[in-house]
Amino acid sequence: MIPRKGSKVMCLDDVQYRWIAYSTPKGTEVRIEAAEIPGSQMLIAQVPKLFNLKWIPDIIDYGLENGWEAGDEGEPLYIRKNRDTFRLLEDHEIPE
């Protein structure tokens, strides 16, 4: 569950999403979930250290197109930003 303190809400296609970004040794990790259903399946994106807020809608769209069920329960979906797009992380790339 994403904490309310320190997180932000974005509305995309009439759905509200809560998100927060954390700095990691390898870059920035962005966590997103449905704002009105705390504890729902999370979308976790690994992006470069120089994080751009303009990527949030693209992260959400990519997640929804690739199996992220924002309002349902489930294991997090992990993605990584490449130069111009995103890709799903394979099991061996997911941090423990």
N, C-alpha and C positions, 0 to 999 in steps of 0.2 A: 504494500500500500504506500502510495506517495504521500508524504506529510503535507498538510496545508501550509504550514509555515515554510517559507522559502521557495514554494512552488508557484507556478503561474498557470492560468487557465487560458486556453485558446478555443475559439469557436470556428469549426470548419464544417461546412455543409449542414448547418443547424445542429451539430453535435458538439458538446463541450468536452474538451480533453484537458486533463491536468498533467503538467510536465515539470520536470526538474532536471538540471544538468549538473553533473559532478565531474571534477577534474580527476583524471587517473594518470598513472605513469606513462601510459601509451597515447593519451589524448583526452577526449571528453566523452563521457557516457551520458546519454539522454534517455530518461525513463518517462514513458507516457502511458496513461490509462484513462478510461472513461471517467470524467469528473463526477458524474452523478452516480457512479457505481464503484465506490472505493473497494479495492481488493480484487477488481476484475483482472482479466489477463493483461499483463504488462507488455509493452513493446519497448525493447531496449536497443538503442542505436549507438554504435561506436563511431564517433566522428573525430576529425582532427582537433587539436588543441585550440586552434583559432576558430571556434564555433560561431556559425552565422545563424541568427534567429530566422532568417528566411528559409532555412532548411526544414523547419518544423512541419509545415504543410506537406512537403515532399516526403518526409519520414512517415507521417501518418498515412498518406496515400499509398506509399509503397507497402507499408505493413498491411493495410486493408486489402490490397490486391494480392497479397501473398500469404493469406491465411490467418491474419490477426483478427480475433473476434473481440473487439474492444469491450463489449458489454457482458461477455461470458467469463466463466472461470477457466483457468487453464495455466499451463506452464508458459513462462515468458517466451516471446518470439524475439530472437536476436538478429539484428542486421548490422551491416557495416557500410559506411560511405566510401565509395570509390571516387575517382576524379569527377565523373559526371553523373553517377547514378548510385544505386545501393545494391547490395546483394545479401542473401540470407547467409548466416553463419552456419557452418557444419558443426556437428556435435563436438569434434575435437578442438574447435576454435572457441567454444563457449567457456568463459571463465567460471571457475568453481567457487 
